[in-house]
C-alpha cells in the first residue's frame, strides 16, 4: 500500500506566494514610493509584492480538495537546472554582451526545460523578447545598459 500525503500542494504554493510577497512588501516600506509623476524606488517592489500576495491568495483559496488517489506532482531536477542555468548565463552575459544577447541566451537555454524542444522557435522568441526588452528598458526607461555590448565590438 503506497504512502499518501494529505498535504495540498496548491494550498502550500499559495501560502508560500503570500509569505514571500509579504516579506518583500515589508522590505519596500522603507523606500520612498514617490508620486505618480515621479515614481520612487519603493513603488515597483511594493506593487509587485502586492500582486504576488493577491496571486497567492487566489491560488490558496481556489485550491482543490486534495484527492489521495491523484498522482502527486513530481520535481523535475533537470528542468530546474536549465532554468537556473539560464538565469546565471543572463547575469554573466548582460554586462559584456549586452541586453539583447543576454536575453537571447537566457530564453534559448530555458527552452531546454520544455518538451518538445524547438530550437528555431526558441531562437525567434529570444530575439523578439530581447528586442522588446531593449526597447522598454533601454530606450523607454533609459537604463544604462548596452543593447549589444563590447564583446561584439559595438
C-alpha positions as CSV (number, residue, x, y, z in Angstrom):
1,X,0.0,0.0,0.0
2,X,1.6,3.3,-1.1
3,X,2.1,6.1,1.4
4,X,-0.1,9.1,0.5
5,X,0.1,12.6,1.7
6,X,-2.7,14.8,2.8
7,X,-0.8,18.0,2.1
8,X,-2.4,20.1,-0.7
9,X,0.5,21.4,-2.9
10,X,-1.7,24.1,-4.4
11,X,-2.6,25.5,-1.0
12,X,1.1,25.3,0.1
13,X,2.2,27.2,-3.0
14,X,-0.4,29.9,-2.5
15,X,0.7,30.4,1.1
16,X,4.3,30.5,0.1
17,X,3.5,33.2,-2.5
18,X,1.8,35.2,0.2
19,X,4.7,34.8,2.6
20,X,7.3,35.8,0.0
21,X,5.1,38.8,-1.1
22,X,4.6,40.0,2.4
23,X,8.4,39.8,3.1
24,X,9.1,41.9,0.0
25,X,6.3,44.3,0.8
26,X,7.7,44.9,4.3
27,X,11.1,45.5,2.8
28,X,9.8,48.0,0.3
29,X,8.1,50.1,3.1
30,X,11.5,51.6,4.0
31,X,11.8,53.1,0.5
32,X,10.1,56.2,-0.9
33,X,7.1,55.4,-3.1
34,X,7.2,58.9,-4.7
35,X,4.3,60.2,-6.8
36,X,2.6,59.1,-10.0
37,X,4.6,61.6,-12.0
38,X,7.9,60.7,-10.3
39,X,7.8,57.1,-9.0
40,X,10.2,56.4,-6.2
41,X,12.4,53.3,-5.7
42,X,9.8,51.6,-3.4
43,X,6.9,51.8,-5.8
44,X,7.7,48.9,-8.2
45,X,8.8,46.4,-5.5
46,X,5.7,47.3,-3.5
47,X,3.4,46.9,-6.5
48,X,5.0,43.5,-7.5
49,X,4.8,42.3,-3.9
50,X,1.2,43.3,-3.6
51,X,0.5,41.4,-6.9
52,X,2.3,38.4,-5.6
53,X,0.2,38.4,-2.4
54,X,-3.0,38.7,-4.4
55,X,-2.0,35.9,-6.7
56,X,-1.1,33.7,-3.6
57,X,-4.5,34.4,-2.1
58,X,-6.2,33.4,-5.3
59,X,-4.2,30.2,-5.6
60,X,-4.7,29.3,-1.9
61,X,-8.5,30.0,-1.9
62,X,-9.1,28.1,-5.2
63,X,-7.1,25.1,-4.1
64,X,-8.9,21.9,-4.9
65,X,-9.7,19.5,-2.2
66,X,-6.8,17.1,-2.2
67,X,-7.7,13.7,-3.5
68,X,-5.4,11.0,-2.1
69,X,-6.0,8.9,-5.3
70,X,-4.4,11.5,-7.6
71,X,-0.8,11.2,-8.6
72,X,1.5,13.6,-6.7
73,X,3.3,16.2,-8.7
74,X,6.9,15.4,-9.2
75,X,10.0,17.5,-9.1
76,X,12.0,17.6,-12.3
77,X,15.5,18.5,-11.3
78,X,16.8,18.6,-14.9
79,X,14.3,21.2,-15.9
80,X,15.0,23.3,-12.8
81,X,18.7,23.1,-13.7
82,X,18.1,24.6,-17.1
83,X,16.1,27.5,-15.6
84,X,18.8,28.2,-13.0
85,X,21.5,28.0,-15.7
86,X,19.5,30.5,-17.9
87,X,19.5,33.0,-15.1
88,X,23.2,32.5,-14.3
89,X,24.1,32.9,-18.0
90,X,22.0,36.1,-18.2
91,X,23.9,37.6,-15.3
92,X,27.2,36.6,-16.9
93,X,26.4,37.9,-20.4
94,X,24.5,41.1,-19.8
95,X,27.4,43.3,-19.0
96,X,29.9,42.3,-21.7
97,X,27.4,41.0,-24.3
98,X,24.6,43.5,-23.9
99,X,20.9,43.1,-23.1
100,X,19.8,41.6,-26.4
101,X,22.3,38.7,-26.4
102,X,21.8,38.1,-22.7
103,X,18.0,37.7,-23.1
104,X,18.5,35.6,-26.3
105,X,20.8,33.2,-24.4
106,X,18.5,33.2,-21.4
107,X,15.5,32.3,-23.5
108,X,17.3,29.7,-25.5
109,X,18.8,27.9,-22.5
110,X,15.5,28.0,-20.6
111,X,13.8,26.4,-23.7
112,X,15.7,23.2,-23.0
113,X,13.4,22.7,-20.0
114,X,10.3,22.2,-22.2
115,X,9.4,19.4,-24.5
116,X,9.4,19.1,-27.4
117,X,12.5,21.2,-28.0
118,X,12.1,23.6,-30.9
119,X,15.4,25.5,-31.3
120,X,14.3,27.7,-34.2
121,X,11.1,28.8,-32.4
122,X,13.1,29.4,-29.2
123,X,15.7,31.5,-31.1
124,X,13.0,33.6,-32.7
125,X,11.3,34.0,-29.3
126,X,14.6,35.0,-27.7
127,X,15.3,37.6,-30.4
128,X,11.8,39.1,-30.1
129,X,11.8,39.2,-26.3
130,X,15.3,40.7,-26.4
131,X,14.2,43.4,-28.8
132,X,11.1,44.2,-26.8
133,X,13.1,44.4,-23.5
134,X,15.8,46.5,-25.2
135,X,13.1,49.0,-26.3
136,X,11.3,49.0,-23.0
137,X,14.3,49.2,-20.6
138,X,17.0,51.0,-22.6
139,X,15.1,53.3,-24.9
140,X,11.9,53.7,-22.8
141,X,13.3,53.8,-19.3
142,X,16.8,55.0,-20.1
143,X,18.7,52.2,-18.3
144,X,22.5,52.4,-18.8
145,X,22.9,49.0,-20.4
146,X,24.2,48.4,-23.9
147,X,21.8,46.7,-26.4
148,X,24.9,45.0,-28.0
149,X,27.9,45.0,-25.7
150,X,31.6,45.5,-26.1
151,X,32.2,41.7,-26.7
152,X,30.8,42.3,-30.2
153,X,32.9,45.4,-30.9
154,X,30.0,47.9,-30.9
